[in-house]
Amino acid sequence: MLSFNRNQSIAVTWTTDTCRAVRLRVTGNACQVDACWHGEVGKDGASLAELVLNAAKAVGADDSSYIVAGGNGQGWGMADLQMPALKPEELNNALSFELRKQTPLSSDKLHWGYRLLPKKANGTTQPVRLFYVRTEHWNSWLKAANGLHHIDALLPAPVALDPVLEGASLIMPGGPGTPGRYEYAIGENGRVVIPRDETAPLKLSEALSADLCKPGPVNDLPQAVQLGFVPTIVLGLYGLTSCINQDQSTMVPLPDRFHARRNIPVKIAAACLGVYLLGLLIFVLAGNLSGHATQLRQLDQSIKKVRAELEKLQKLTDPKGVERINLLKQELLDNTPNRPDFPTALLAVTQAVPSTHWISDNFEWRDGQIAFKIQGPTKEVDLTSKLEDSRFLGDVTERLSTMNNGSYTQRFEAIARFDTEIEAEVLRTREEQKQQKLKEQLEKEQAALKEAIQQKQNEAADDADDEAILEEEDENAGDDSVEIDTDVQESEEE
């Protein structure tokens, strides 16, 4: 059964030379036609835009009405597709690819959109009705619709089927240039268009069930005229449902001049009320902050006063003075914060988290007990010890560790408190050990560097010695050759 979410709607349809309009009203689980009008260009209006204006006036359209318009039957097409469950951006890209299969025209010559149809029981796919219209025909529709106050939807009547007349076939007359009748029957994957070249008269009750919509004054018109109101009544039924709101984000967008501006006084009043509530909230917050600052100043003054009195009483040695000093010390301790505040704890967590990770969701603070989630590309194993090393956090526990889409999420709980003397001493010892290790590592690196330099110097010295030995051997070889020549000469003289 069709579900209605508004009480009244108006539908206007036209061809190149005629126009029809109806006003539908909900009565119980059905609806009825309260008013209808039809006219021709030149007879009931000088132009098509003027004819559309006269049609809207005739059925009582105003700024508060929901108006659905439908152009003539030329230059458009639709296709019912079974698509997988996709995100809106992915579905839009997939339908853009499917559009190339449905028409040879390029996308820059078309305006297109789609409607999400009701799913079948236990269905795993999403039925989608793809609607496209040539740019020149879309512009002609907008030109004809200039006579309307506004438009909530602009589409041919067959595109509006389902859930309107879901599970039932519908016979509609063809538009200009497409004579005859066409049956929009139920197919396996959506609507199937079947030509009906019938010459016998067709009554309105045979094309549209009276159980769903009572034709009212349309029954008083000639039988040949009644069938032309079928597309108009279908669009009127579509305007009574919530589909018109859901489809506005996916169908062909309308220019701003056609956007409805209904209930403007109510919207202005709501905006004023919102501004007033926001101002009141800011005033209350400012008052709370001012009172908190005053309390802090009073507390600071009290602490200074107690400290001054304590310094004076420190000179006293009698038992009464000692007792008073102890009381003042206890009062001073009671007025001294014994744990870090919220900004200090948040800063400590931020400093411990590496730059590759971040704090996700809310940072929960409940009277010193904190809980937060850390998210990043890897699991930070040492984060618990890093948080524990902070002197403002303690009792750190990892409660949860999950991975989703390559991102790790770790949930921690901790208590905002100052380190005890033992924890502070352990932390200081750990830091000293870390510094000592760094110092030893640095000394090892410096010793290795010096050894490498010394080795280079020794190699250079060895190379220099080798060159000196070679030069000395060359000189000795020269002296030997001279002595040999002298001996040879003396032998020849003898």
C-alpha positions as CSV (number, residue, x, y, z in Angstrom):
1,M,0.0,0.0,0.0
2,L,1.3,3.4,-1.0
3,S,2.3,5.6,2.0
4,F,1.6,9.4,1.9
5,N,3.4,11.9,4.0
6,R,1.6,15.1,2.9
7,N,-2.0,16.0,2.4
8,Q,-2.0,17.8,-0.9
9,S,0.1,18.1,-4.1
10,I,-0.3,19.7,-7.6
11,A,1.0,18.2,-10.8
12,V,1.4,20.0,-14.1
13,T,2.2,18.2,-17.4
14,W,2.5,19.6,-21.0
15,T,3.3,18.7,-24.5
16,T,4.3,21.2,-27.3
17,D,0.8,22.6,-27.6
18,T,-1.3,21.3,-24.6
19,C,-1.2,21.4,-20.8
20,R,-2.9,19.5,-18.0
21,A,-3.0,20.1,-14.2
22,V,-4.5,18.3,-11.2
23,R,-4.8,18.9,-7.5
24,L,-4.7,15.8,-5.4
25,R,-5.8,15.4,-1.8
26,V,-5.3,12.5,0.6
27,T,-8.5,10.9,2.1
28,G,-7.7,8.0,4.4
29,N,-5.5,5.4,2.7
30,A,-6.3,6.7,-0.8
31,C,-6.5,10.1,-2.5
32,Q,-8.8,11.9,-4.9
33,V,-8.6,14.6,-7.6
34,D,-10.1,17.8,-6.2
35,A,-9.5,19.9,-9.3
36,C,-8.3,19.5,-12.9
37,W,-7.7,21.7,-15.9
38,H,-6.6,21.3,-19.5
39,G,-5.9,23.8,-22.3
40,E,-4.3,24.5,-25.6
41,V,-1.7,27.0,-26.8
42,G,-3.3,29.9,-28.7
43,K,-6.7,29.1,-27.2
44,D,-6.1,29.2,-23.5
45,G,-2.7,30.9,-23.5
46,A,-0.6,32.8,-25.9
47,S,2.5,30.7,-25.2
48,L,3.3,27.4,-23.5
49,A,4.8,29.2,-20.4
50,E,1.5,31.3,-20.2
51,L,-0.5,28.1,-20.6
52,V,1.4,26.4,-17.7
53,L,0.8,29.5,-15.5
54,N,-2.9,29.4,-16.2
55,A,-3.0,25.7,-15.4
56,A,-1.3,26.3,-12.0
57,K,-3.7,29.1,-11.2
58,A,-6.7,27.0,-12.2
59,V,-6.0,24.3,-9.7
60,G,-5.1,26.7,-6.9
61,A,-1.3,26.5,-6.7
62,D,0.4,28.9,-4.3
63,D,3.8,29.3,-2.6
64,S,3.1,26.5,-0.1
65,S,2.0,23.9,-2.6
66,Y,4.1,20.9,-3.5
67,I,4.4,21.1,-7.3
68,V,5.6,18.3,-9.6
69,A,6.1,19.1,-13.3
70,G,6.5,16.8,-16.3
71,G,7.7,17.8,-19.8
72,N,6.6,16.3,-23.1
73,G,7.6,12.8,-24.2
74,Q,10.5,13.7,-26.5
75,G,14.3,13.6,-26.0
76,W,14.5,11.5,-22.8
77,G,15.0,7.9,-21.7
78,M,15.2,5.7,-18.7
79,A,16.7,2.3,-17.8
80,D,16.2,0.1,-14.7
81,L,19.5,-1.3,-13.4
82,Q,20.4,-3.7,-10.6
83,M,23.5,-2.2,-8.9
84,P,25.6,-3.6,-6.0
85,A,25.5,-1.8,-2.6
86,L,27.8,1.2,-3.2
87,K,28.5,4.5,-1.5
88,P,26.8,7.6,-3.2
89,E,30.1,8.7,-4.9
90,E,30.9,5.2,-6.1
91,L,27.3,4.7,-7.4
92,N,27.4,8.0,-9.2
93,N,30.6,6.9,-11.0
94,A,29.2,3.5,-11.9
95,L,26.0,5.0,-13.3
96,S,28.1,7.5,-15.4
97,F,29.7,4.5,-17.0
98,E,26.3,2.7,-17.5
99,L,25.0,5.9,-19.2
100,R,27.5,5.4,-22.1
101,K,25.8,2.0,-22.8
102,Q,22.3,3.4,-22.9
103,T,22.8,6.3,-25.4
104,P,25.4,7.2,-28.0
105,L,25.3,10.8,-27.0
106,S,28.2,12.2,-24.9
107,S,27.6,13.2,-21.3
108,D,28.1,16.9,-22.1
109,K,25.0,16.8,-24.3
110,L,22.8,15.2,-21.6
111,H,21.3,16.0,-18.2
112,W,21.0,12.8,-16.1
113,G,20.1,11.6,-12.6
114,Y,18.7,8.5,-10.9
115,R,16.2,7.3,-8.4
116,L,16.8,4.6,-5.8
117,L,13.8,2.2,-6.1
118,P,12.5,-0.1,-3.3
119,K,14.5,-3.3,-2.8
120,K,12.9,-6.7,-3.3
121,A,12.4,-9.0,-0.3
122,N,15.8,-10.6,0.6
123,G,17.4,-8.8,-2.3
124,T,21.1,-8.3,-2.4
125,T,21.2,-5.6,-5.1
126,Q,19.9,-2.1,-5.2
127,P,17.4,-1.3,-8.0
128,V,18.2,2.0,-9.6
129,R,16.3,3.9,-12.3
130,L,18.6,5.9,-14.5
131,F,17.0,8.9,-16.2
132,Y,18.6,11.1,-18.9
133,V,17.3,13.9,-21.2
134,R,19.0,15.8,-24.0
135,T,20.2,19.3,-23.0
136,E,18.0,21.1,-25.5
137,H,14.9,19.4,-24.4
138,W,15.7,20.0,-20.7
139,N,16.1,23.7,-21.5
140,S,12.8,23.8,-23.3
141,W,11.1,22.2,-20.2
142,L,12.7,24.8,-18.0
143,K,11.5,27.6,-20.3
144,A,7.9,26.2,-20.2
145,A,8.0,25.9,-16.4
146,N,8.9,29.6,-16.0
147,G,5.1,30.2,-15.4
148,L,5.2,28.2,-12.1
149,H,5.9,29.7,-8.6
150,H,8.4,26.9,-8.0
151,I,9.0,23.3,-8.8
152,D,9.7,20.5,-6.3
153,A,10.5,18.0,-9.0
154,L,10.7,18.0,-12.8
155,L,10.6,14.5,-14.5
156,P,8.4,12.5,-16.9
157,A,5.7,10.4,-15.3
158,P,7.1,6.9,-16.1
159,V,10.3,7.9,-14.1
160,A,8.1,8.5,-11.0
161,L,6.7,4.9,-11.0
162,D,7.7,2.7,-8.0
163,P,6.7,2.9,-5.3
164,V,3.8,4.7,-7.1
165,L,1.8,1.9,-8.6
166,E,4.5,-0.6,-7.5
167,G,3.7,-4.1,-8.7
168,A,1.1,-2.9,-11.2
169,S,1.3,-2.2,-14.9
170,L,0.3,1.2,-16.3
171,I,-0.9,2.3,-19.8
172,M,0.0,5.8,-20.9
173,P,-0.6,7.7,-24.2
174,G,2.4,8.5,-26.3
175,G,3.8,12.0,-26.6
176,P,4.1,14.3,-29.6
177,G,5.7,12.4,-32.5
178,T,5.1,9.1,-30.7
179,P,1.4,8.3,-31.2
180,G,-0.3,5.2,-29.7
181,R,-0.2,3.9,-26.2
182,Y,2.5,2.3,-24.1
183,E,2.2,-0.2,-21.3
184,Y,4.8,0.1,-18.5
185,A,4.7,-3.5,-17.4
186,I,6.6,-5.3,-14.6
187,G,9.7,-7.0,-15.8
188,E,12.3,-9.2,-14.2
189,N,14.7,-6.3,-13.5
190,G,12.3,-3.4,-13.6
191,R,9.8,-1.7,-15.9
192,V,9.4,-2.9,-19.5
193,V,7.9,-0.6,-22.1
194,I,5.4,-2.5,-24.4
195,P,3.8,-0.6,-27.4
196,R,0.0,-0.9,-27.5
197,D,-1.3,0.0,-30.9
198,E,-5.0,-0.1,-29.9
199,T,-7.7,1.9,-31.7
200,A,-10.5,1.1,-29.3
201,P,-11.2,3.8,-26.7
202,L,-9.5,3.3,-23.3
203,K,-11.2,4.5,-20.1
204,L,-9.3,6.2,-17.3
205,S,-10.3,3.4,-14.9
206,E,-8.7,0.8,-17.1
207,A,-5.4,2.7,-17.1
208,L,-5.4,3.8,-13.4
209,S,-7.1,2.0,-10.5
210,A,-9.8,4.0,-8.8
211,D,-9.0,2.2,-5.5
212,L,-5.8,4.2,-5.3
213,C,-7.0,7.5,-6.7
214,K,-10.5,8.6,-7.3
215,P,-10.6,10.7,-10.5
216,G,-13.3,13.1,-9.3
217,P,-13.9,15.9,-11.9
218,V,-11.8,14.0,-14.5
219,N,-14.7,11.6,-15.0
220,D,-16.8,14.5,-16.3
221,L,-14.4,15.1,-19.2
222,P,-14.7,13.4,-22.6
223,Q,-13.3,9.9,-22.7
224,A,-10.7,10.9,-25.2
225,V,-9.4,13.6,-22.9
226,Q,-9.4,11.4,-19.7
227,L,-6.5,9.2,-20.8
228,G,-4.3,12.2,-21.2
229,F,-4.6,12.9,-17.4
230,V,-2.9,9.6,-16.5
231,P,0.7,11.0,-16.5
232,T,-0.5,14.0,-14.6
233,I,-2.2,12.0,-11.9
234,V,0.9,9.7,-11.5
235,L,3.1,12.7,-10.9
236,G,0.5,14.0,-8.4
237,L,0.7,10.7,-6.5
238,Y,4.5,11.0,-6.6
239,G,4.2,14.4,-5.0
240,L,2.2,13.0,-2.0
241,T,5.0,10.6,-1.1
242,S,8.3,11.1,0.6
243,C,10.2,10.0,-2.5
244,I,10.1,13.6,-3.7
245,N,12.4,14.6,-0.8
246,Q,14.7,11.6,-1.1
247,D,15.2,12.0,-4.9
248,Q,16.1,15.7,-4.8
249,S,19.8,14.9,-4.1
250,T,20.1,12.3,-7.0
251,M,17.8,13.6,-9.8
252,V,18.7,16.4,-12.3
253,P,19.3,19.5,-10.2
254,L,16.9,22.4,-10.8
255,P,18.1,26.1,-11.1
256,D,17.8,28.2,-8.0
257,R,14.9,30.2,-9.4
258,F,12.7,27.2,-9.2
259,H,13.5,26.3,-5.5
260,A,10.5,26.5,-3.2
261,R,10.5,29.3,-0.6
262,R,7.7,28.0,1.6
263,N,7.2,28.6,5.3
264,I,9.7,31.6,5.3
265,P,8.2,33.2,8.5
266,V,8.6,30.0,10.4
267,K,12.2,29.6,9.2
268,I,13.0,33.2,10.2
269,A,11.4,32.6,13.6
270,A,13.4,29.4,14.1
271,A,16.6,31.2,13.1
272,C,16.0,34.0,15.6
273,L,15.2,31.5,18.3
274,G,18.5,29.7,17.5
275,V,20.4,32.9,17.7
276,Y,18.8,33.8,21.0
277,L,19.6,30.4,22.5
278,L,23.2,30.6,21.3
279,G,23.5,34.0,22.9
280,L,22.0,32.8,26.1
281,L,24.4,29.8,26.2
282,I,27.4,32.1,25.6
283,F,26.2,34.4,28.4
284,V,25.8,31.4,30.9
285,L,29.2,30.0,30.0
286,A,30.8,33.4,30.4
287,G,29.2,33.8,33.8
288,N,30.5,30.4,34.9
289,L,34.0,31.1,33.7
290,S,34.0,34.5,35.5
291,G,32.8,32.8,38.8
292,H,35.5,30.1,38.4
293,A,38.2,32.8,37.9
294,T,36.9,34.7,41.0
295,Q,37.2,31.5,43.1
296,L,40.7,30.9,41.9
297,R,41.8,34.4,42.9
298,Q,40.2,34.0,46.3
299,L,42.0,30.7,46.8
300,D,45.3,32.2,45.7
301,Q,44.8,35.0,48.2
302,S,44.0,32.6,51.0
303,I,47.1,30.5,50.3
304,K,49.3,33.6,50.4
305,K,47.8,34.7,53.7
306,V,48.3,31.3,55.2
307,R,51.9,31.2,54.1
308,A,52.6,34.6,55.6
309,E,51.1,33.5,58.9
310,L,53.1,30.3,58.8
311,E,56.4,32.2,58.3
312,K,55.6,34.2,61.4
313,L,54.7,31.2,63.5
314,Q,57.8,29.3,62.5
315,K,59.7,31.4,65.1
316,L,57.6,30.2,67.9
317,T,58.7,27.1,69.8
318,D,56.0,26.7,72.5
319,P,53.6,23.7,72.1
320,K,50.7,26.0,71.3
321,G,52.6,27.6,68.5
322,V,53.7,24.2,67.1
323,E,50.1,23.0,67.2
324,R,48.9,26.2,65.4
325,I,51.6,25.7,62.8
326,N,50.5,22.1,62.2
327,L,46.9,23.3,61.8
328,L,48.0,26.0,59.3
329,K,50.1,23.5,57.4
330,Q,47.1,21.1,57.1
331,E,44.9,23.9,55.9
332,L,47.5,24.9,53.3
333,L,47.7,21.3,52.1
334,D,43.9,21.1,51.9
335,N,43.8,24.2,49.7
336,T,46.7,23.1,47.5
337,P,45.7,21.1,44.3
338,N,46.8,17.5,44.8
339,R,46.5,16.5,41.1
340,P,47.0,17.9,37.6
341,D,44.1,19.7,35.9
342,F,42.5,18.7,32.6
343,P,44.8,20.8,30.3
344,T,47.9,19.5,32.0
345,A,46.8,15.9,31.5
346,L,45.8,16.5,27.9
347,L,49.2,18.1,27.2
348,A,51.0,15.1,28.8
349,V,49.1,12.6,26.6
350,T,49.8,14.8,23.5
351,Q,53.6,14.9,24.2
352,A,53.8,11.1,24.6
353,V,51.9,10.3,21.4
354,P,54.2,10.1,18.4
355,S,53.7,12.4,15.4
356,T,52.5,9.5,13.3
357,H,49.5,8.9,15.6
358,W,46.6,11.0,16.8
359,I,43.9,11.1,19.5
360,S,40.5,10.0,18.0
361,D,37.0,10.5,19.3
362,N,36.5,12.2,22.7
363,F,39.1,12.8,25.4
364,E,37.1,11.7,28.5
365,W,37.8,13.4,31.9
366,R,35.9,12.3,35.0
367,D,37.2,13.8,38.2
368,G,40.9,12.9,37.4
369,Q,40.2,9.7,35.6
370,I,40.9,9.9,31.9
371,A,40.1,7.7,28.9
372,F,41.2,8.3,25.3
373,K,41.8,6.5,22.0
374,I,45.0,6.6,19.9
375,Q,44.8,5.9,16.2
376,G,47.6,5.4,13.7
377,P,49.1,3.3,10.9
378,T,51.0,1.0,13.3
379,K,50.4,-0.3,16.8
380,E,52.5,1.7,19.3
381,V,53.7,-1.0,21.7
382,D,55.8,1.2,24.0
383,L,53.1,3.9,24.4
384,T,52.0,2.5,27.8
385,S,55.5,3.0,29.2
386,K,55.8,6.4,27.6
387,L,52.6,7.6,29.2
388,E,53.6,6.0,32.5
389,D,56.9,8.0,32.4
390,S,55.0,11.3,32.4
391,R,55.0,12.9,35.9
392,F,51.4,13.9,35.5
393,L,49.9,10.4,34.7
394,G,49.8,7.2,36.5
395,D,48.1,3.7,36.5
396,V,48.1,3.7,32.7
397,T,46.3,0.6,31.3
398,E,45.6,-0.4,27.6
399,R,42.0,-1.6,27.4
400,L,41.5,-2.1,23.7
401,S,43.5,-2.7,20.6
402,T,41.8,-3.1,17.2
403,M,42.7,-2.8,13.5
404,N,40.3,-1.6,10.8
405,N,41.2,-0.8,7.2
406,G,44.9,-0.7,8.0
407,S,44.5,1.7,10.9
408,Y,45.2,0.6,14.5
409,T,43.1,1.9,17.4
410,Q,44.3,1.6,21.0
411,R,42.2,2.7,24.0
412,F,43.9,3.7,27.2
413,E,42.7,4.6,30.7
414,A,44.8,6.5,33.3
415,I,44.6,8.6,36.4
416,A,45.8,12.2,36.4
417,R,48.1,12.5,39.4
418,F,51.6,13.7,40.3
419,D,54.4,11.1,40.6
420,T,55.2,9.8,44.1
421,E,58.7,10.3,45.4
422,I,59.5,6.7,44.6
423,E,58.2,7.0,41.0
424,A,60.1,10.3,40.6
425,E,63.3,8.6,41.8
426,V,62.8,5.6,39.5
427,L,62.2,8.0,36.6
428,R,65.3,10.0,37.5
429,T,67.4,6.8,37.7
430,R,66.1,5.7,34.4
431,E,66.9,9.0,32.8
432,E,70.4,8.9,34.3
433,Q,70.9,5.4,33.0
434,K,69.7,6.5,29.5
435,Q,72.1,9.5,29.6
436,Q,75.0,7.2,30.7
437,K,74.2,4.7,27.9
438,L,74.2,7.6,25.4
439,K,77.5,8.9,26.8
440,E,79.1,5.5,26.5
441,Q,77.8,5.0,23.0
442,L,79.2,8.4,22.1
443,E,82.6,7.6,23.6
444,K,82.7,4.3,21.7
445,E,81.9,6.1,18.5
446,Q,84.6,8.7,19.2
447,A,87.2,5.9,20.0
448,A,86.3,4.1,16.8
449,L,86.7,7.3,14.8
450,K,90.1,8.0,16.3
451,E,91.2,4.5,15.6
452,A,90.1,4.8,12.0
453,I,92.0,8.1,11.7
454,Q,95.2,6.6,13.2
455,Q,95.0,3.7,10.9
456,K,94.7,6.0,7.9
457,Q,97.7,8.0,9.1
458,N,99.7,4.7,9.5
459,E,98.8,3.6,6.1
460,A,99.9,6.9,4.7
461,A,103.3,6.7,6.5
462,D,103.9,3.2,5.2
463,D,103.2,4.3,1.7
464,A,105.7,7.2,2.1
465,D,108.4,4.8,3.4
466,D,107.8,2.4,0.5
467,E,108.3,5.3,-2.0
468,A,111.5,6.3,-0.2
469,I,112.9,2.8,-0.4
470,L,112.1,2.5,-4.1
471,E,113.9,5.8,-4.9
472,E,117.0,4.7,-2.9
473,E,117.1,1.4,-4.9
474,D,116.9,3.3,-8.2
475,E,119.9,5.5,-7.2
476,N,122.0,2.4,-6.1
477,A,121.2,0.8,-9.4
478,G,122.5,3.9,-11.3
479,D,125.8,3.9,-9.3
480,D,126.4,0.2,-10.1
481,S,125.9,0.8,-13.9
482,V,128.6,3.5,-13.8
483,E,131.1,1.3,-12.0
484,I,130.4,-1.5,-14.6
485,D,131.1,0.9,-17.5
486,T,134.4,2.0,-15.9
487,D,135.6,-1.6,-15.5
488,V,134.7,-2.3,-19.2
489,Q,136.7,0.7,-20.4
490,E,139.8,-0.2,-18.4
491,S,139.6,-3.8,-19.8
492,E,139.6,-2.5,-23.3
493,E,142.6,-0.2,-22.8
494,E,144.6,-3.1,-21.4
